[in-house]
């Protein structure tokens, strides 16, 4: 372990790579916090090394739900757990059109 940051609110993940990066660089869009050498490179065999990077994950942006989606999920739930009645058109939020008779 070359460097360590202690922030309880920060989300981290481990990324394994065959490329050598330094602390502070970006890997997969995340900033490297720690670097672990799993297998060093071997020039005689023309083999790259294997590195594990502990990276800071940016917080996920939560999209606000639209009013229609919130209304649809709220109306889809029955009022009581043992109620299995069919939803009315008002609860479904859709329009029923009548076709005139010929």
N, C-alpha and C positions, 0 to 999 in steps of 0.2 A: 504494500500500500504506500503510494507516494504522497498522497494528499488526502485530507479528510475535512469535510464540512459538516457541521452539526446544526441542522435546522429542522425542527420537528414538523414544520408545516410543508416542507418541500417533498415532492414526490420524486422518487428515483427509480431507475431500472438498470439492468445490466445488459450491455450490448457486446457481443463477441465479434471480433473483426480480425482479418488477416493483414490489415494495414496498420502501420505504426503511426499513431497520433499522439499529440502532447496534451497535457491538462490545459483546459481553457478553450481548446478547439471544438468545433461542432462535428458531431457524428449523428446521422439520421435526424438532423434538425434539433438536436439536444446538446447542451454544453457538457463537456467531460469534466467530472469532478475527481475521479480516481482512476488509476491505471494499474492493471495487474498483468504481468507477463505470464501466460500459461505455458508457451513453448517458445524459446528464443529462436530467432532465424538462424539457418545454417547455410552459409554461402557455398560450402563445398558441395552440398546436395541441391543447391539452388532452390531452397525451401524458405518460404516466408514464415515469420513467426505468427503465433496466435496470441491475441490480446483480449482481455476483458476490460471493458470500460464501464464504470459506474457513472451514469449520466443523469442530469436534472431533466425531469419531464415537465414541459409547460402545462399549466392547468388546462383542463378541457373546458371549452366554451360551451355552456349549456344554452341551447336555442330556446327562446320563449315559445310556449305553445300557443297556437292560434286559438281564437275564440271558438271557432267551429269544431276543432279537435277536442278542446276542453269540454264543450257542450255535448259532443257525441259520446265521449267516455263517461260523462256524468249521467247522461240519460240511458246509457246501455246497461247500467247496473240496476238490478231490481231494488225496490225500496226495502224489502225484508229478505233475509236469506232463503226462506221457504216459499217465496212468491215466484211462480212461474207463469205469470200472465203475459200475454202478448203486448208488445209496446204499441201505443197509439201513434197516429201520424204526428201529433204534436210532440211527443217524446222523441220520435225519430228525427224530427227537424226537416222533413221533406214534404213536398207538395204532391197530393194525389189529384190527378186531373181526370175528370169525367169526360168520356167520349159521348157526344150526343148520339142518340139513336137515330136510325134512318127511317 
